[in-house]
Amino acid sequence: MVRELTDATFEAAISGGSAGGGTQQRWFVMFYAPWCGHCKTVAPILQEVADELDGAELRVGRVDSPENPLLHKRFRVKGFPTFRMLEGGKMFAFEGARTKQALADFAEGGYREAKGGGEPMPAAAGALDFVWYHAKVVRQDFDTLLAHKKNVLLVTFAIGAAMGMLLVLLLQCCRSCCCGRGSRDQQTKEKSA
């Protein structure tokens, strides 16, 4: 079974195998984009590899990169599909043919012969990375609106300004009505006493 991994579930999923003192799980992960033709072609092949190899010591997963930008950035995905083998805090990049045999051989142990012996797995994104990423997205959206939809931005600002002015006028009317009546009642009480 190919497990769907996300920004929210990734850490718990990959660390789940090492709890309990047993053998540590390895993960063979494909980073893909739903619109990518190569990803669509390799998806059934990855499913066959998962059906054959997925078990107690090896898990097969996939990450929708556009929907999970923190994982996309963390694992330095440059193109689709990208395959990574994760074991013991190390990451191994798959660079072979996208055939069932090549993927299965790599996942079963071929990754150990990868040049460089793998590299340390990048650290998980922290809360600041999450906030920074979303601030960047909001800024990009604002820049896009400013560049292409100036009228929408102008109308939105005008409506906000008009609503603000109405609120100020309403508060001033309430204040003069309520506060003015209260001070007149107080003056009347003082005169009669």
C-alpha positions in Angstrom: 0.0 0.0 0.0 1.3 3.4 -0.9 0.8 5.8 2.0 -0.1 9.4 1.4 2.2 11.7 3.4 1.6 15.4 4.1 3.3 18.3 5.9 1.1 17.5 9.0 1.6 13.7 9.0 5.1 13.2 7.7 7.1 13.3 11.0 4.8 11.0 12.9 4.7 8.5 10.0 8.5 8.2 9.5 9.3 8.1 13.2 6.6 5.5 13.9 8.8 2.6 13.0 11.6 3.3 15.4 9.4 3.5 18.5 9.3 0.3 20.6 12.9 -0.7 20.1 12.4 -2.9 17.1 14.1 -2.6 13.8 13.9 0.9 12.3 11.5 1.4 9.4 12.8 2.6 6.1 10.7 4.8 3.8 10.8 4.9 0.0 9.0 8.1 -0.9 7.9 9.6 -4.2 7.4 13.4 -4.5 4.9 14.0 -7.3 2.6 16.6 -8.8 -0.9 15.6 -9.8 -0.6 17.3 -13.2 2.7 15.6 -14.0 2.5 13.0 -16.9 5.6 11.1 -15.7 4.1 10.9 -12.2 0.9 9.5 -13.6 2.9 6.9 -15.6 5.0 5.8 -12.6 2.1 5.7 -10.0 0.9 2.2 -10.9 4.6 1.0 -10.9 5.1 2.4 -7.4 1.9 0.7 -6.3 3.3 -2.7 -7.6 6.6 -2.0 -5.7 4.5 -1.2 -2.6 2.4 -4.4 -2.9 5.6 -6.4 -3.2 7.8 -4.7 -0.6 5.7 -2.7 1.9 5.8 -4.3 5.3 7.2 -4.0 8.8 10.7 -2.8 7.8 10.0 -0.9 4.6 7.2 1.5 3.9 6.3 3.1 0.6 4.8 6.6 0.6 4.1 9.6 -1.7 3.9 13.3 -1.2 1.9 15.7 -3.3 4.6 18.4 -3.5 2.4 21.4 -4.6 0.0 20.7 -1.7 2.9 20.1 0.8 5.4 22.9 0.2 7.3 22.5 3.4 8.2 18.9 2.5 8.9 20.0 -1.1 11.4 22.6 0.1 12.8 20.4 2.9 13.7 17.5 0.5 14.9 19.9 -2.2 12.6 18.6 -4.9 13.6 20.0 -8.3 11.5 17.9 -10.7 8.8 15.3 -10.7 8.7 12.6 -9.8 11.5 12.6 -7.3 12.3 9.5 -5.2 14.0 9.5 -1.8 15.0 6.6 0.4 14.9 7.5 4.1 16.8 5.4 6.6 18.5 6.1 9.9 18.4 9.9 9.6 19.9 9.7 6.1 18.4 10.4 2.7 19.3 8.7 -0.5 18.3 10.0 -4.0 17.1 7.6 -6.6 18.5 8.4 -10.1 17.8 5.2 -12.1 15.2 4.1 -14.6 11.6 4.3 -13.4 10.9 0.6 -13.9 9.5 -1.8 -11.3 12.7 -3.7 -11.1 14.9 -0.6 -10.7 12.7 0.9 -8.0 12.4 -2.3 -6.1 16.1 -3.0 -6.2 16.9 0.5 -5.0 14.3 0.2 -2.2 15.5 -3.2 -1.1 19.1 -2.1 -0.5 20.5 -0.6 -3.7 20.4 2.8 -2.1 23.3 1.8 0.1 25.6 1.8 -2.9 24.5 5.3 -3.9 27.4 7.6 -4.4 28.3 9.6 -1.4 26.6 7.2 1.0 23.6 9.4 1.3 23.3 12.7 3.1 21.8 13.7 6.4 18.0 14.0 6.2 17.1 17.7 6.4 15.5 18.9 9.7 11.8 19.3 9.9 10.4 22.7 9.4 9.7 24.7 12.5 6.8 27.0 13.4 8.8 30.0 12.1 9.3 28.3 8.7 5.6 27.7 8.5 4.7 31.3 9.3 7.4 32.6 7.0 6.1 30.4 4.1 2.5 31.6 4.5 3.6 35.2 4.8 5.4 34.8 1.5 2.3 33.3 -0.1 0.1 36.2 1.1 2.7 38.7 -0.2 2.7 36.9 -3.6 -1.1 37.0 -3.7 -1.1 40.7 -2.8 1.6 41.4 -5.5 -0.5 39.5 -8.1 -3.6 41.5 -7.2 -1.7 44.7 -7.3 -0.2 43.9 -10.7 -3.2 42.4 -12.5 -6.3 43.4 -10.6 -5.9 47.0 -9.5 -9.6 47.7 -9.8 -10.4 44.9 -7.3 -7.9 46.3 -4.9 -9.2 49.8 -5.3 -12.8 48.8 -4.8 -12.0 46.7 -1.7 -10.1 49.7 -0.2 -13.0 52.0 -1.0 -15.6 49.7 0.5 -13.4 49.4 3.6 -12.9 53.1 3.9 -16.7 53.8 3.5 -17.6 51.2 6.1 -15.0 52.7 8.5 -16.5 56.2 8.0 -20.0 55.0 8.6 -18.9 53.2 11.8 -17.3 56.4 13.0 -20.4 58.5 12.2 -22.7 55.9 13.9 -20.5 55.9 17.1 -20.5 59.7 17.2 -24.3 59.8 16.8 -24.7 57.3 19.6 -22.3 59.1 21.8 -24.0 62.5 21.4 -27.5 61.0 21.9 -26.6 58.8 24.9 -24.0 60.9 26.5 -25.9 64.2 25.9 -29.1 62.8 27.4 -27.3 61.5 30.4 -25.7 64.9 31.1 -29.0 66.7 30.7 -30.7 64.4 33.2 -27.9 65.0 35.6 -28.2 68.8 35.2 -32.0 68.6 35.8 -31.5 66.5 39.0 -29.0 69.1 40.3 -31.3 72.0 39.7 -34.3 70.4 41.4 -32.2 69.5 44.4 
